[in-house]
Amino acid sequence: MSAPGSTTTKMIMGIIIDTIGRFLVLLPATLLFFSKPAGSTTIRVAPAGHQASISAALAACKDGDTIIVSKGLYKEGNLVIDKSVCLLGEGMPVIDGENKFEVLSVKKSDVTVRGLRIQNSGRSAMSDPGGIKIYDSARVTVEGNELVDNFFGIYIQYGTDCIVRNNLVKASQKEEHQSGNGIHCWKSANLQISGNRISGHRDGIYFEFVTHSVIWRNISENNLRYGLHFMFSNDDSYITNYFRNNGAGVAVMFTKKVVMMNNTFEENWGDSAYGLLLKEISDCFLSGNTFTRNTTGIFFDGSNRITMERNTLKSNGWAMRLQANCMDNKIRRNNFTGNTFDVGTNGFLTLNEFTENYWDKYEGYDLDKDGVGDVPYHPLSLYSIIVEKNPPAMLLFRSFMINLLDKSEKLLPSLTPDNFIDRRPLTKPVRL
Amino acid sequence: MPGILKYIALDILKNKIVIAYTIMLALFSWSAFGLEDNASKGALTVLNIVLLTVPLVSVLFTTIYVYNSNEFIELLVSHPVKRSMIWKSLFAGLSASLVLAYLLGAGIPLVLFTDPGTAAVMLISGSFLSVIFAALAFLAAVLTRDKAKGIGVSIMLWLYFALLFDGLVLFLFFQFSDYPVEKLVVMLSALSPIDLSRILVLLHLDVSAMMGYTGAIFKTYFGSAWGLLMSFCLLLLWIWIPFSLSLRKFIKKDL
C-alpha cells in the first residue's frame, strides 16, 4: 500500500514544483521585455491629436516601440498587431468592433496589451472572432483590460509563455451557441492566467491541448456552461480560484496530472450541474478545495489514481458521486458536513479507498479517545442507491418509511456494497 | 351551533389526554431544538414528529371521542337541532382543540427557532394534518357501530398514510422505472396528505437534495405561490371529502 502511495505523492510534488518553477522563469522574461531596447520610440494616439488612428500608429511603428492610446472611442475594424510592440491605454480608451470584426489580432511574439476596453466583437462560428486573439505567438502579455460583450474574450491559439492577468471579461448572451468562451486557450503551453474576472460567457476559462500552465486567483461566475473547462490538457494546475453559479460548474475531462488546490466551487444547481466534474482523468491531486451548496459537489466518472485530501464538502445535495468505473482513488482527511447524501454510486464495485474522513452523520464511538472512531462508517445510504437508480424516489425523501429502511440497512448491510467503507472515520473535523 | 361548539370545545380542552398531547409536543419540540446544533436540523426532527404523531393522535383521539359522545349525540338528536348542525359542531370543536394543542405545543418553539417562512409552512401543514385526520376519524366512526372496529379502521388509515403509502409508491417506482414518471409522481403525492405536507415543508428546508431533475419538477409545481395555493387547496379537499361523506352518512344513520 505504501509504495504506490509515495510515488503519487512524489509525482504530485513534482507537478507543484514544476508549476512554481515555470512561474518564476516567466517573471524575468516579462521584466526584460519592459526594459526598452535602444532606439525605441513612443507613439501617442489621441482622437483629437495629429495621430488619430491606432491602425496608422501600428503601421508606422517598429519592433520595440510603445503606442499609448488616449481616452476616446476608436472604431477601426480589425486591428492587427504584427510587430513586437507595447499597446497601452490611458484612461481606458474604448476599441469597438461594431459587432462585425475581430477587434485585436496579435500575430507577433513579445507584445503587450494593457489598459484597453475592447467591446462588441463580431460573432461567427466559422472564424471564432475574439476581443483579443493571439495567433502563434510567444511571450504576449494581456493585462488590465476590460473585454465586454465579445464573442470570445481572449483567445490564444498556438501561444507559449503568454500571460493573461487582471482582466475583466464579461458578456451578456443568454444562449450557449451565441456566446464564445471568456478566456479560450488552444494548443498552447506555459500560460499564466491569473486575477481575471469572467462572467456571462459560455465557458469562463477553456483549455484544450494546453500544457504546463497555471490558472490562479480568477473569479469565474454566472457563465452559461462551465466556469472552467479542461480538455486534453495535461500537467496544469489551478489554484485559489472562485467558481460560482455557473450553468454546470467546472469540468475537467480526458486529462492527466492536474493539480487543483484551494479553489471554491459554489451554488451550481441543476440535474447535470456539478461543483466539479471529473471525467476520464487520472493522476490528479485535489486539496484544500471547498464545495458548498451544489447539487453534486464532485462527480467522479472513469477517473483513476486521484488523491483527494483536506477538502471541505458542505451543504451539497450529494457531496460526492463516485461511479463504479473509478479505481485507486484515495479520499482521505476531508470534512463532510451538512450534505443530504455524503456519497452516491451506481454499482457494486468499489476499488477506492476512504480513510480518516470526518462525516457529520457518523454515529459511532471512540473509547480510546484517539480521535478515530472505533466503528467503521458506511457513507453510502440505502436511499442514495435507490435514488441513483430511480430519481423520482426523491419524492420519499425524509419519509418515515425511508428512515426505517436506512436504519436497518446500516445495521445489516445487504443491498449496499459492504466494502464501501471508511474504517478510520474521524470524530472531529479535520482542522484546515 | 355556538352553544354546542362551546360545550364540546370546553369539554375537550379539559380532557387530560389533550393536555398531555400538548405537553408531549412541547417537550419533543423544545428538546429537538435544544439538542441539535442548528435550527434546520431541529426543524427536521420536529417535522418527523409532526408527520407521525400528529396524525396518529388526531385520528385515534377523535375516533374514541366520537364513540364516547354517542349518548350525548342521541340526547341532542332528540332536541329540535338539525343533525348536520350537531355533526358539524362536533367536528369543529374537535378540530379546533387539536389545532390549538398543536399550535401551543409545537408552534411556539417553531416560531422562536426557525425562520418565519419555514415556521409558517410547518404550522399550517401541521394544523391541516390535525384537521384532515380528524375528518378521516369521523368517517371511520360513522362507518361502523362497533367501537373496536371503528378504532381499528382509523389505525389502519393512519398506518396506510404514514407507512404503507410510501412503500407502495416505492414499489411503483421500481415497477415503472423504465418510464418517465416524474409528472405522475407529483400527482401521486397528492394522494397522501402526509406526503403532500412533507414535500411542502422540505421545499422550504432541504433545497439541496430536492434539486436535481425530480426536485426541479417539484419546485416548479409546489415551489411557486400558485403551487403553494394548489397544495393548500388539495389539503382542503382532504378535509372536505371525508367529512362530507361522513356527514351524509350521519344524516341518514339510524342511531
Chai-1 contact restraints between the chains, C-beta under 6 A:
chainA,res_idxA,chainB,res_idxB,connection_type,confidence,min_distance_angstrom,max_distance_angstrom,comment,restraint_id
A,W269,B,M211,contact,1.0,0.0,6.0,A-B,restraint_1
A,D271,B,G212,contact,1.0,0.0,6.0,A-B,restraint_2
A,D271,B,Y213,contact,1.0,0.0,6.0,A-B,restraint_3
A,T295,B,M211,contact,1.0,0.0,6.0,A-B,restraint_4
A,T295,B,G212,contact,1.0,0.0,6.0,A-B,restraint_5
A,G317,B,S208,contact,1.0,0.0,6.0,A-B,restraint_6
A,G317,B,A209,contact,1.0,0.0,6.0,A-B,restraint_7
A,G317,B,M211,contact,1.0,0.0,6.0,A-B,restraint_8
A,T340,B,S208,contact,1.0,0.0,6.0,A-B,restraint_9
A,T340,B,A209,contact,1.0,0.0,6.0,A-B,restraint_10
A,N390,B,F173,contact,1.0,0.0,6.0,A-B,restraint_11
A,N390,B,S177,contact,1.0,0.0,6.0,A-B,restraint_12
A,P391,B,Y213,contact,1.0,0.0,6.0,A-B,restraint_13
A,P391,B,T214,contact,1.0,0.0,6.0,A-B,restraint_14
A,P392,B,F173,contact,1.0,0.0,6.0,A-B,restraint_15
A,P392,B,V181,contact,1.0,0.0,6.0,A-B,restraint_16
A,P392,B,E182,contact,1.0,0.0,6.0,A-B,restraint_17
A,P392,B,V185,contact,1.0,0.0,6.0,A-B,restraint_18
A,P392,B,T214,contact,1.0,0.0,6.0,A-B,restraint_19
A,A393,B,F173,contact,1.0,0.0,6.0,A-B,restraint_20
A,M394,B,T214,contact,1.0,0.0,6.0,A-B,restraint_21
A,L395,B,V185,contact,1.0,0.0,6.0,A-B,restraint_22
A,L395,B,S189,contact,1.0,0.0,6.0,A-B,restraint_23
A,L396,B,D166,contact,1.0,0.0,6.0,A-B,restraint_24
A,F397,B,A209,contact,1.0,0.0,6.0,A-B,restraint_25
A,S399,B,D166,contact,1.0,0.0,6.0,A-B,restraint_26
A,F400,B,L52,contact,1.0,0.0,6.0,A-B,restraint_27
A,M401,B,L163,contact,1.0,0.0,6.0,A-B,restraint_28
A,M401,B,D166,contact,1.0,0.0,6.0,A-B,restraint_29
A,M401,B,G167,contact,1.0,0.0,6.0,A-B,restraint_30
